[in-house]
Amino acid sequence: MKKYEFENIHPFQDGNGRVGRLIALKECLRYSIIPFIIEDSKKLFYYRGLSEWKNEPGYLIDTCLDGQDTFKNLMKMFDME
């Protein structure tokens, strides 16, 4: 099952979004990819990216890349490479 499929099923009223983001973090670390943070102000872009993945994967990709920039900025703040 792909991440966007997991996120879209929402079997619980709340919770699988957090689980999905944890899985994404784990996979980023597993493949030495800089993790991403989806800020609350960009959550709607993330949801749009998930719902439109089959038609336009660029929405989700761009949102995740923006989230990587956020993560990189936090790493710089804490002098992490």
HTML snippet that shows the backbone in 3Dmol.js (N, CA, C, O; Angstrom):
<script src="https://3Dmol.org/build/3Dmol-min.js"></script>
<div id="view" style="width:600px;height:400px;position:relative"></div>
<script>
const pdb = `
ATOM      1  N   MET A   1       0.855  -1.172   0.000  1.00  0.00           N
ATOM      2  CA  MET A   1       0.000   0.000   0.000  1.00  0.00           C
ATOM      3  C   MET A   1       0.897   1.230   0.000  1.00  0.00           C
ATOM      4  O   MET A   1       1.853   1.316   0.771  1.00  0.00           O
ATOM      5  N   LYS A   2       0.584   2.165  -0.860  1.00  0.00           N
ATOM      6  CA  LYS A   2       1.354   3.400  -0.940  1.00  0.00           C
ATOM      7  C   LYS A   2       0.873   4.380   0.118  1.00  0.00           C
ATOM      8  O   LYS A   2      -0.263   4.308   0.587  1.00  0.00           O
ATOM      9  N   LYS A   3       1.770   5.307   0.487  1.00  0.00           N
ATOM     10  CA  LYS A   3       1.447   6.259   1.555  1.00  0.00           C
ATOM     11  C   LYS A   3       0.165   7.016   1.265  1.00  0.00           C
ATOM     12  O   LYS A   3      -0.686   7.141   2.146  1.00  0.00           O
ATOM     13  N   TYR A   4       0.009   7.521   0.058  1.00  0.00           N
ATOM     14  CA  TYR A   4      -1.195   8.303  -0.217  1.00  0.00           C
ATOM     15  C   TYR A   4      -2.445   7.445  -0.074  1.00  0.00           C
ATOM     16  O   TYR A   4      -3.493   7.955   0.324  1.00  0.00           O
ATOM     17  N   GLU A   5      -2.360   6.141  -0.394  1.00  0.00           N
ATOM     18  CA  GLU A   5      -3.509   5.256  -0.210  1.00  0.00           C
ATOM     19  C   GLU A   5      -3.814   5.090   1.274  1.00  0.00           C
ATOM     20  O   GLU A   5      -4.976   5.112   1.679  1.00  0.00           O
ATOM     21  N   PHE A   6      -2.776   4.925   2.081  1.00  0.00           N
ATOM     22  CA  PHE A   6      -2.968   4.795   3.523  1.00  0.00           C
ATOM     23  C   PHE A   6      -3.623   6.049   4.083  1.00  0.00           C
ATOM     24  O   PHE A   6      -4.572   5.967   4.862  1.00  0.00           O
ATOM     25  N   GLU A   7      -3.115   7.200   3.685  1.00  0.00           N
ATOM     26  CA  GLU A   7      -3.654   8.466   4.203  1.00  0.00           C
ATOM     27  C   GLU A   7      -5.100   8.674   3.769  1.00  0.00           C
ATOM     28  O   GLU A   7      -5.887   9.254   4.517  1.00  0.00           O
ATOM     29  N   ASN A   8      -5.457   8.219   2.595  1.00  0.00           N
ATOM     30  CA  ASN A   8      -6.800   8.460   2.065  1.00  0.00           C
ATOM     31  C   ASN A   8      -7.874   7.560   2.657  1.00  0.00           C
ATOM     32  O   ASN A   8      -9.055   7.894   2.564  1.00  0.00           O
ATOM     33  N   ILE A   9      -7.511   6.427   3.266  1.00  0.00           N
ATOM     34  CA  ILE A   9      -8.552   5.540   3.772  1.00  0.00           C
ATOM     35  C   ILE A   9      -9.182   6.056   5.054  1.00  0.00           C
ATOM     36  O   ILE A   9     -10.368   5.824   5.287  1.00  0.00           O
ATOM     37  N   HIS A  10      -8.428   6.745   5.883  1.00  0.00           N
ATOM     38  CA  HIS A  10      -8.935   7.322   7.144  1.00  0.00           C
ATOM     39  C   HIS A  10      -9.926   6.407   7.872  1.00  0.00           C
ATOM     40  O   HIS A  10     -11.098   6.755   8.017  1.00  0.00           O
ATOM     41  N   PRO A  11      -9.459   5.236   8.332  1.00  0.00           N
ATOM     42  CA  PRO A  11     -10.381   4.343   9.031  1.00  0.00           C
ATOM     43  C   PRO A  11     -10.755   4.851  10.423  1.00  0.00           C
ATOM     44  O   PRO A  11     -11.735   4.391  11.010  1.00  0.00           O
ATOM     45  N   PHE A  12      -9.997   5.776  10.938  1.00  0.00           N
ATOM     46  CA  PHE A  12     -10.276   6.325  12.258  1.00  0.00           C
ATOM     47  C   PHE A  12     -10.619   7.789  12.103  1.00  0.00           C
ATOM     48  O   PHE A  12     -10.174   8.435  11.154  1.00  0.00           O
ATOM     49  N   GLN A  13     -11.399   8.317  13.018  1.00  0.00           N
ATOM     50  CA  GLN A  13     -11.749   9.725  12.930  1.00  0.00           C
ATOM     51  C   GLN A  13     -10.507  10.596  12.992  1.00  0.00           C
ATOM     52  O   GLN A  13     -10.408  11.611  12.303  1.00  0.00           O
ATOM     53  N   ASP A  14      -9.563  10.185  13.823  1.00  0.00           N
ATOM     54  CA  ASP A  14      -8.310  10.925  13.915  1.00  0.00           C
ATOM     55  C   ASP A  14      -7.225   9.927  14.286  1.00  0.00           C
ATOM     56  O   ASP A  14      -7.459   9.022  15.085  1.00  0.00           O
ATOM     57  N   GLY A  15      -6.073  10.083  13.726  1.00  0.00           N
ATOM     58  CA  GLY A  15      -4.984   9.217  14.139  1.00  0.00           C
ATOM     59  C   GLY A  15      -4.150   8.673  13.002  1.00  0.00           C
ATOM     60  O   GLY A  15      -2.925   8.624  13.114  1.00  0.00           O
ATOM     61  N   ASN A  16      -4.782   8.255  11.890  1.00  0.00           N
ATOM     62  CA  ASN A  16      -3.941   7.648  10.869  1.00  0.00           C
ATOM     63  C   ASN A  16      -3.107   8.688  10.136  1.00  0.00           C
ATOM     64  O   ASN A  16      -2.123   8.331   9.488  1.00  0.00           O
ATOM     65  N   GLY A  17      -3.472   9.964  10.220  1.00  0.00           N
ATOM     66  CA  GLY A  17      -2.614  11.002   9.658  1.00  0.00           C
ATOM     67  C   GLY A  17      -1.277  11.042  10.375  1.00  0.00           C
ATOM     68  O   GLY A  17      -0.221  11.156   9.752  1.00  0.00           O
ATOM     69  N   ARG A  18      -1.341  10.946  11.695  1.00  0.00           N
ATOM     70  CA  ARG A  18      -0.102  10.911  12.482  1.00  0.00           C
ATOM     71  C   ARG A  18       0.693   9.654  12.182  1.00  0.00           C
ATOM     72  O   ARG A  18       1.915   9.700  12.038  1.00  0.00           O
ATOM     73  N   VAL A  19      -0.007   8.531  12.087  1.00  0.00           N
ATOM     74  CA  VAL A  19       0.672   7.275  11.784  1.00  0.00           C
ATOM     75  C   VAL A  19       1.301   7.365  10.393  1.00  0.00           C
ATOM     76  O   VAL A  19       2.436   6.931  10.196  1.00  0.00           O
ATOM     77  N   GLY A  20       0.576   7.921   9.441  1.00  0.00           N
ATOM     78  CA  GLY A  20       1.100   8.069   8.088  1.00  0.00           C
ATOM     79  C   GLY A  20       2.332   8.949   8.040  1.00  0.00           C
ATOM     80  O   GLY A  20       3.285   8.646   7.323  1.00  0.00           O
ATOM     81  N   ARG A  21       2.323  10.027   8.789  1.00  0.00           N
ATOM     82  CA  ARG A  21       3.495  10.913   8.823  1.00  0.00           C
ATOM     83  C   ARG A  21       4.679  10.228   9.511  1.00  0.00           C
ATOM     84  O   ARG A  21       5.831  10.453   9.139  1.00  0.00           O
ATOM     85  N   LEU A  22       4.394   9.400  10.504  1.00  0.00           N
ATOM     86  CA  LEU A  22       5.462   8.632  11.142  1.00  0.00           C
ATOM     87  C   LEU A  22       6.075   7.637  10.160  1.00  0.00           C
ATOM     88  O   LEU A  22       7.293   7.459  10.127  1.00  0.00           O
ATOM     89  N   ILE A  23       5.232   6.996   9.367  1.00  0.00           N
ATOM     90  CA  ILE A  23       5.726   6.072   8.346  1.00  0.00           C
ATOM     91  C   ILE A  23       6.576   6.828   7.330  1.00  0.00           C
ATOM     92  O   ILE A  23       7.637   6.354   6.925  1.00  0.00           O
ATOM     93  N   ALA A  24       6.108   8.002   6.920  1.00  0.00           N
ATOM     94  CA  ALA A  24       6.870   8.812   5.964  1.00  0.00           C
ATOM     95  C   ALA A  24       8.230   9.195   6.554  1.00  0.00           C
ATOM     96  O   ALA A  24       9.246   9.129   5.863  1.00  0.00           O
ATOM     97  N   LEU A  25       8.252   9.595   7.829  1.00  0.00           N
ATOM     98  CA  LEU A  25       9.518   9.935   8.493  1.00  0.00           C
ATOM     99  C   LEU A  25      10.458   8.733   8.505  1.00  0.00           C
ATOM    100  O   LEU A  25      11.640   8.855   8.185  1.00  0.00           O
ATOM    101  N   LYS A  26       9.926   7.577   8.876  1.00  0.00           N
ATOM    102  CA  LYS A  26      10.725   6.352   8.920  1.00  0.00           C
ATOM    103  C   LYS A  26      11.307   6.042   7.548  1.00  0.00           C
ATOM    104  O   LYS A  26      12.483   5.695   7.441  1.00  0.00           O
ATOM    105  N   GLU A  27      10.509   6.161   6.511  1.00  0.00           N
ATOM    106  CA  GLU A  27      10.983   5.851   5.163  1.00  0.00           C
ATOM    107  C   GLU A  27      12.015   6.874   4.681  1.00  0.00           C
ATOM    108  O   GLU A  27      12.976   6.515   4.000  1.00  0.00           O
ATOM    109  N   CYS A  28      11.818   8.132   5.031  1.00  0.00           N
ATOM    110  CA  CYS A  28      12.822   9.147   4.683  1.00  0.00           C
ATOM    111  C   CYS A  28      14.158   8.801   5.326  1.00  0.00           C
ATOM    112  O   CYS A  28      15.197   8.839   4.668  1.00  0.00           O
ATOM    113  N   LEU A  29      14.131   8.465   6.604  1.00  0.00           N
ATOM    114  CA  LEU A  29      15.366   8.119   7.306  1.00  0.00           C
ATOM    115  C   LEU A  29      15.977   6.841   6.740  1.00  0.00           C
ATOM    116  O   LEU A  29      17.197   6.732   6.612  1.00  0.00           O
ATOM    117  N   ARG A  30      15.129   5.883   6.403  1.00  0.00           N
ATOM    118  CA  ARG A  30      15.598   4.609   5.843  1.00  0.00           C
ATOM    119  C   ARG A  30      16.364   4.813   4.542  1.00  0.00           C
ATOM    120  O   ARG A  30      17.364   4.140   4.291  1.00  0.00           O
ATOM    121  N   TYR A  31      15.891   5.746   3.713  1.00  0.00           N
ATOM    122  CA  TYR A  31      16.502   5.965   2.407  1.00  0.00           C
ATOM    123  C   TYR A  31      17.392   7.216   2.365  1.00  0.00           C
ATOM    124  O   TYR A  31      17.739   7.705   1.290  1.00  0.00           O
ATOM    125  N   SER A  32      17.749   7.715   3.529  1.00  0.00           N
ATOM    126  CA  SER A  32      18.632   8.893   3.652  1.00  0.00           C
ATOM    127  C   SER A  32      18.084  10.105   2.894  1.00  0.00           C
ATOM    128  O   SER A  32      18.823  10.834   2.232  1.00  0.00           O
ATOM    129  N   ILE A  33      16.789  10.293   3.011  1.00  0.00           N
ATOM    130  CA  ILE A  33      16.111  11.454   2.421  1.00  0.00           C
ATOM    131  C   ILE A  33      15.807  12.419   3.555  1.00  0.00           C
ATOM    132  O   ILE A  33      15.398  12.000   4.638  1.00  0.00           O
ATOM    133  N   ILE A  34      16.000  13.689   3.317  1.00  0.00           N
ATOM    134  CA  ILE A  34      15.669  14.680   4.347  1.00  0.00           C
ATOM    135  C   ILE A  34      14.165  14.617   4.609  1.00  0.00           C
ATOM    136  O   ILE A  34      13.372  14.745   3.676  1.00  0.00           O
ATOM    137  N   PRO A  35      13.766  14.423   5.861  1.00  0.00           N
ATOM    138  CA  PRO A  35      12.331  14.373   6.182  1.00  0.00           C
ATOM    139  C   PRO A  35      11.644  15.710   5.884  1.00  0.00           C
ATOM    140  O   PRO A  35      12.300  16.720   5.627  1.00  0.00           O
ATOM    141  N   PHE A  36      10.333  15.690   5.926  1.00  0.00           N
ATOM    142  CA  PHE A  36       9.568  16.905   5.683  1.00  0.00           C
ATOM    143  C   PHE A  36       8.593  17.153   6.829  1.00  0.00           C
ATOM    144  O   PHE A  36       8.127  16.226   7.492  1.00  0.00           O
ATOM    145  N   ILE A  37       8.305  18.415   7.036  1.00  0.00           N
ATOM    146  CA  ILE A  37       7.341  18.834   8.050  1.00  0.00           C
ATOM    147  C   ILE A  37       6.236  19.590   7.330  1.00  0.00           C
ATOM    148  O   ILE A  37       6.502  20.550   6.607  1.00  0.00           O
ATOM    149  N   ILE A  38       5.003  19.159   7.526  1.00  0.00           N
ATOM    150  CA  ILE A  38       3.867  19.878   6.955  1.00  0.00           C
ATOM    151  C   ILE A  38       3.308  20.781   8.054  1.00  0.00           C
ATOM    152  O   ILE A  38       2.694  20.312   9.013  1.00  0.00           O
ATOM    153  N   GLU A  39       3.530  22.065   7.896  1.00  0.00           N
ATOM    154  CA  GLU A  39       3.038  23.021   8.888  1.00  0.00           C
ATOM    155  C   GLU A  39       1.517  23.140   8.792  1.00  0.00           C
ATOM    156  O   GLU A  39       0.932  22.895   7.736  1.00  0.00           O
ATOM    157  N   ASP A  40       0.891  23.514   9.892  1.00  0.00           N
ATOM    158  CA  ASP A  40      -0.566  23.661   9.904  1.00  0.00           C
ATOM    159  C   ASP A  40      -1.055  24.583   8.796  1.00  0.00           C
ATOM    160  O   ASP A  40      -2.103  24.343   8.196  1.00  0.00           O
ATOM    161  N   SER A  41      -0.301  25.627   8.532  1.00  0.00           N
ATOM    162  CA  SER A  41      -0.730  26.589   7.507  1.00  0.00           C
ATOM    163  C   SER A  41      -0.699  25.989   6.100  1.00  0.00           C
ATOM    164  O   SER A  41      -1.259  26.568   5.170  1.00  0.00           O
ATOM    165  N   LYS A  42      -0.053  24.838   5.939  1.00  0.00           N
ATOM    166  CA  LYS A  42       0.061  24.206   4.616  1.00  0.00           C
ATOM    167  C   LYS A  42      -0.635  22.845   4.566  1.00  0.00           C
ATOM    168  O   LYS A  42      -0.493  22.098   3.598  1.00  0.00           O
ATOM    169  N   LYS A  43      -1.385  22.540   5.616  1.00  0.00           N
ATOM    170  CA  LYS A  43      -2.056  21.255   5.702  1.00  0.00           C
ATOM    171  C   LYS A  43      -3.050  21.041   4.559  1.00  0.00           C
ATOM    172  O   LYS A  43      -3.185  19.923   4.062  1.00  0.00           O
ATOM    173  N   LEU A  44      -3.741  22.088   4.142  1.00  0.00           N
ATOM    174  CA  LEU A  44      -4.711  21.947   3.044  1.00  0.00           C
ATOM    175  C   LEU A  44      -4.024  21.608   1.726  1.00  0.00           C
ATOM    176  O   LEU A  44      -4.582  20.884   0.902  1.00  0.00           O
ATOM    177  N   PHE A  45      -2.813  22.130   1.524  1.00  0.00           N
ATOM    178  CA  PHE A  45      -2.050  21.780   0.325  1.00  0.00           C
ATOM    179  C   PHE A  45      -1.679  20.295   0.359  1.00  0.00           C
ATOM    180  O   PHE A  45      -1.712  19.615  -0.666  1.00  0.00           O
ATOM    181  N   TYR A  46      -1.328  19.808   1.540  1.00  0.00           N
ATOM    182  CA  TYR A  46      -0.990  18.403   1.731  1.00  0.00           C
ATOM    183  C   TYR A  46      -2.201  17.523   1.414  1.00  0.00           C
ATOM    184  O   TYR A  46      -2.077  16.528   0.699  1.00  0.00           O
ATOM    185  N   TYR A  47      -3.361  17.885   1.941  1.00  0.00           N
ATOM    186  CA  TYR A  47      -4.581  17.116   1.678  1.00  0.00           C
ATOM    187  C   TYR A  47      -4.937  17.149   0.194  1.00  0.00           C
ATOM    188  O   TYR A  47      -5.347  16.136  -0.373  1.00  0.00           O
ATOM    189  N   ARG A  48      -4.782  18.304  -0.426  1.00  0.00           N
ATOM    190  CA  ARG A  48      -5.057  18.401  -1.863  1.00  0.00           C
ATOM    191  C   ARG A  48      -4.101  17.489  -2.628  1.00  0.00           C
ATOM    192  O   ARG A  48      -4.512  16.795  -3.557  1.00  0.00           O
ATOM    193  N   GLY A  49      -2.836  17.491  -2.240  1.00  0.00           N
ATOM    194  CA  GLY A  49      -1.861  16.632  -2.899  1.00  0.00           C
ATOM    195  C   GLY A  49      -2.221  15.164  -2.778  1.00  0.00           C
ATOM    196  O   GLY A  49      -2.073  14.406  -3.737  1.00  0.00           O
ATOM    197  N   LEU A  50      -2.692  14.756  -1.612  1.00  0.00           N
ATOM    198  CA  LEU A  50      -3.107  13.369  -1.424  1.00  0.00           C
ATOM    199  C   LEU A  50      -4.313  13.032  -2.287  1.00  0.00           C
ATOM    200  O   LEU A  50      -4.348  11.984  -2.931  1.00  0.00           O
ATOM    201  N   SER A  51      -5.304  13.922  -2.302  1.00  0.00           N
ATOM    202  CA  SER A  51      -6.527  13.625  -3.046  1.00  0.00           C
ATOM    203  C   SER A  51      -6.330  13.694  -4.557  1.00  0.00           C
ATOM    204  O   SER A  51      -7.048  13.029  -5.304  1.00  0.00           O
ATOM    205  N   GLU A  52      -5.373  14.482  -5.013  1.00  0.00           N
ATOM    206  CA  GLU A  52      -5.138  14.635  -6.452  1.00  0.00           C
ATOM    207  C   GLU A  52      -3.957  13.818  -6.973  1.00  0.00           C
ATOM    208  O   GLU A  52      -3.569  13.964  -8.132  1.00  0.00           O
ATOM    209  N   TRP A  53      -3.383  12.962  -6.127  1.00  0.00           N
ATOM    210  CA  TRP A  53      -2.153  12.241  -6.484  1.00  0.00           C
ATOM    211  C   TRP A  53      -2.241  11.544  -7.843  1.00  0.00           C
ATOM    212  O   TRP A  53      -1.319  11.654  -8.651  1.00  0.00           O
ATOM    213  N   LYS A  54      -3.321  10.842  -8.100  1.00  0.00           N
ATOM    214  CA  LYS A  54      -3.444  10.083  -9.353  1.00  0.00           C
ATOM    215  C   LYS A  54      -3.513  11.001 -10.578  1.00  0.00           C
ATOM    216  O   LYS A  54      -3.027  10.641 -11.650  1.00  0.00           O
ATOM    217  N   ASN A  55      -4.111  12.174 -10.422  1.00  0.00           N
ATOM    218  CA  ASN A  55      -4.255  13.112 -11.547  1.00  0.00           C
ATOM    219  C   ASN A  55      -3.068  14.055 -11.680  1.00  0.00           C
ATOM    220  O   ASN A  55      -2.638  14.380 -12.787  1.00  0.00           O
ATOM    221  N   GLU A  56      -2.543  14.492 -10.533  1.00  0.00           N
ATOM    222  CA  GLU A  56      -1.451  15.478 -10.536  1.00  0.00           C
ATOM    223  C   GLU A  56      -0.546  15.252  -9.342  1.00  0.00           C
ATOM    224  O   GLU A  56      -0.750  15.862  -8.293  1.00  0.00           O
ATOM    225  N   PRO A  57       0.459  14.381  -9.478  1.00  0.00           N
ATOM    226  CA  PRO A  57       1.353  14.104  -8.345  1.00  0.00           C
ATOM    227  C   PRO A  57       2.214  15.302  -7.947  1.00  0.00           C
ATOM    228  O   PRO A  57       2.764  15.325  -6.846  1.00  0.00           O
ATOM    229  N   GLY A  58       2.335  16.278  -8.810  1.00  0.00           N
ATOM    230  CA  GLY A  58       3.157  17.447  -8.514  1.00  0.00           C
ATOM    231  C   GLY A  58       2.692  18.231  -7.307  1.00  0.00           C
ATOM    232  O   GLY A  58       3.510  18.841  -6.619  1.00  0.00           O
ATOM    233  N   TYR A  59       1.388  18.230  -7.030  1.00  0.00           N
ATOM    234  CA  TYR A  59       0.887  18.968  -5.856  1.00  0.00           C
ATOM    235  C   TYR A  59       1.516  18.423  -4.576  1.00  0.00           C
ATOM    236  O   TYR A  59       2.035  19.182  -3.758  1.00  0.00           O
ATOM    237  N   LEU A  60       1.465  17.105  -4.412  1.00  0.00           N
ATOM    238  CA  LEU A  60       2.005  16.501  -3.194  1.00  0.00           C
ATOM    239  C   LEU A  60       3.523  16.590  -3.164  1.00  0.00           C
ATOM    240  O   LEU A  60       4.114  16.852  -2.117  1.00  0.00           O
ATOM    241  N   ILE A  61       4.146  16.374  -4.302  1.00  0.00           N
ATOM    242  CA  ILE A  61       5.608  16.456  -4.369  1.00  0.00           C
ATOM    243  C   ILE A  61       6.076  17.851  -3.975  1.00  0.00           C
ATOM    244  O   ILE A  61       6.997  17.992  -3.171  1.00  0.00           O
ATOM    245  N   ASP A  62       5.446  18.885  -4.539  1.00  0.00           N
ATOM    246  CA  ASP A  62       5.830  20.264  -4.212  1.00  0.00           C
ATOM    247  C   ASP A  62       5.616  20.578  -2.736  1.00  0.00           C
ATOM    248  O   ASP A  62       6.435  21.255  -2.115  1.00  0.00           O
ATOM    249  N   THR A  63       4.516  20.085  -2.177  1.00  0.00           N
ATOM    250  CA  THR A  63       4.231  20.326  -0.763  1.00  0.00           C
ATOM    251  C   THR A  63       5.282  19.650   0.118  1.00  0.00           C
ATOM    252  O   THR A  63       5.738  20.229   1.103  1.00  0.00           O
ATOM    253  N   CYS A  64       5.659  18.431  -0.239  1.00  0.00           N
ATOM    254  CA  CYS A  64       6.678  17.718   0.540  1.00  0.00           C
ATOM    255  C   CYS A  64       8.049  18.379   0.386  1.00  0.00           C
ATOM    256  O   CYS A  64       8.812  18.448   1.350  1.00  0.00           O
ATOM    257  N   LEU A  65       8.366  18.858  -0.801  1.00  0.00           N
ATOM    258  CA  LEU A  65       9.636  19.566  -0.990  1.00  0.00           C
ATOM    259  C   LEU A  65       9.672  20.841  -0.159  1.00  0.00           C
ATOM    260  O   LEU A  65      10.702  21.183   0.423  1.00  0.00           O
ATOM    261  N   ASP A  66       8.541  21.544  -0.107  1.00  0.00           N
ATOM    262  CA  ASP A  66       8.454  22.726   0.752  1.00  0.00           C
ATOM    263  C   ASP A  66       8.647  22.331   2.216  1.00  0.00           C
ATOM    264  O   ASP A  66       9.309  23.041   2.972  1.00  0.00           O
ATOM    265  N   GLY A  67       8.067  21.195   2.611  1.00  0.00           N
ATOM    266  CA  GLY A  67       8.236  20.691   3.970  1.00  0.00           C
ATOM    267  C   GLY A  67       9.674  20.306   4.268  1.00  0.00           C
ATOM    268  O   GLY A  67      10.125  20.415   5.407  1.00  0.00           O
ATOM    269  N   GLN A  68      10.403  19.850   3.238  1.00  0.00           N
ATOM    270  CA  GLN A  68      11.823  19.568   3.419  1.00  0.00           C
ATOM    271  C   GLN A  68      12.597  20.857   3.667  1.00  0.00           C
ATOM    272  O   GLN A  68      13.518  20.887   4.483  1.00  0.00           O
ATOM    273  N   ASP A  69      12.220  21.922   2.960  1.00  0.00           N
ATOM    274  CA  ASP A  69      12.872  23.217   3.201  1.00  0.00           C
ATOM    275  C   ASP A  69      12.665  23.663   4.642  1.00  0.00           C
ATOM    276  O   ASP A  69      13.582  24.196   5.269  1.00  0.00           O
ATOM    277  N   THR A  70      11.467  23.448   5.165  1.00  0.00           N
ATOM    278  CA  THR A  70      11.179  23.778   6.563  1.00  0.00           C
ATOM    279  C   THR A  70      12.089  22.977   7.484  1.00  0.00           C
ATOM    280  O   THR A  70      12.651  23.518   8.436  1.00  0.00           O
ATOM    281  N   PHE A  71      12.232  21.691   7.198  1.00  0.00           N
ATOM    282  CA  PHE A  71      13.081  20.822   8.018  1.00  0.00           C
ATOM    283  C   PHE A  71      14.540  21.264   7.936  1.00  0.00           C
ATOM    284  O   PHE A  71      15.239  21.298   8.949  1.00  0.00           O
ATOM    285  N   LYS A  72      14.998  21.601   6.734  1.00  0.00           N
ATOM    286  CA  LYS A  72      16.381  22.066   6.554  1.00  0.00           C
ATOM    287  C   LYS A  72      16.636  23.340   7.361  1.00  0.00           C
ATOM    288  O   LYS A  72      17.698  23.493   7.965  1.00  0.00           O
ATOM    289  N   ASN A  73      15.664  24.250   7.370  1.00  0.00           N
ATOM    290  CA  ASN A  73      15.811  25.488   8.139  1.00  0.00           C
ATOM    291  C   ASN A  73      15.925  25.203   9.636  1.00  0.00           C
ATOM    292  O   ASN A  73      16.706  25.845  10.337  1.00  0.00           O
ATOM    293  N   LEU A  74      15.145  24.239  10.119  1.00  0.00           N
ATOM    294  CA  LEU A  74      15.269  23.861  11.531  1.00  0.00           C
ATOM    295  C   LEU A  74      16.629  23.242  11.814  1.00  0.00           C
ATOM    296  O   LEU A  74      17.222  23.490  12.864  1.00  0.00           O
ATOM    297  N   MET A  75      17.123  22.440  10.880  1.00  0.00           N
ATOM    298  CA  MET A  75      18.457  21.851  11.063  1.00  0.00           C
ATOM    299  C   MET A  75      19.516  22.935  11.148  1.00  0.00           C
ATOM    300  O   MET A  75      20.441  22.834  11.954  1.00  0.00           O
ATOM    301  N   LYS A  76      19.395  23.972  10.327  1.00  0.00           N
ATOM    302  CA  LYS A  76      20.361  25.083  10.362  1.00  0.00           C
ATOM    303  C   LYS A  76      20.287  25.816  11.704  1.00  0.00           C
ATOM    304  O   LYS A  76      21.314  26.190  12.270  1.00  0.00           O
ATOM    305  N   MET A  77      19.063  26.017  12.207  1.00  0.00           N
ATOM    306  CA  MET A  77      18.888  26.701  13.487  1.00  0.00           C
ATOM    307  C   MET A  77      19.623  25.977  14.608  1.00  0.00           C
ATOM    308  O   MET A  77      20.155  26.610  15.520  1.00  0.00           O
ATOM    309  N   PHE A  78      19.649  24.647  14.536  1.00  0.00           N
ATOM    310  CA  PHE A  78      20.292  23.858  15.586  1.00  0.00           C
ATOM    311  C   PHE A  78      21.676  23.369  15.181  1.00  0.00           C
ATOM    312  O   PHE A  78      22.212  22.434  15.775  1.00  0.00           O
ATOM    313  N   ASP A  79      22.253  24.012  14.160  1.00  0.00           N
ATOM    314  CA  ASP A  79      23.594  23.662  13.674  1.00  0.00           C
ATOM    315  C   ASP A  79      23.761  22.177  13.384  1.00  0.00           C
ATOM    316  O   ASP A  79      24.757  21.562  13.766  1.00  0.00           O
ATOM    317  N   MET A  80      22.771  21.616  12.703  1.00  0.00           N
ATOM    318  CA  MET A  80      22.810  20.207  12.322  1.00  0.00           C
ATOM    319  C   MET A  80      23.009  20.117  10.816  1.00  0.00           C
ATOM    320  O   MET A  80      22.525  20.960  10.061  1.00  0.00           O
ATOM    321  N   GLU A  81      23.714  19.102  10.399  1.00  0.00           N
ATOM    322  CA  GLU A  81      23.915  18.899   8.960  1.00  0.00           C
ATOM    323  C   GLU A  81      23.056  17.772   8.465  1.00  0.00           C
ATOM    324  O   GLU A  81      23.085  17.449   7.278  1.00  0.00           O
TER     325      GLU A  81
END
`;
const viewer = $3Dmol.createViewer("view");
viewer.addModel(pdb, "pdb");
viewer.setStyle({}, {cartoon: {color: "spectrum"}});
viewer.zoomTo();
viewer.render();
</script>
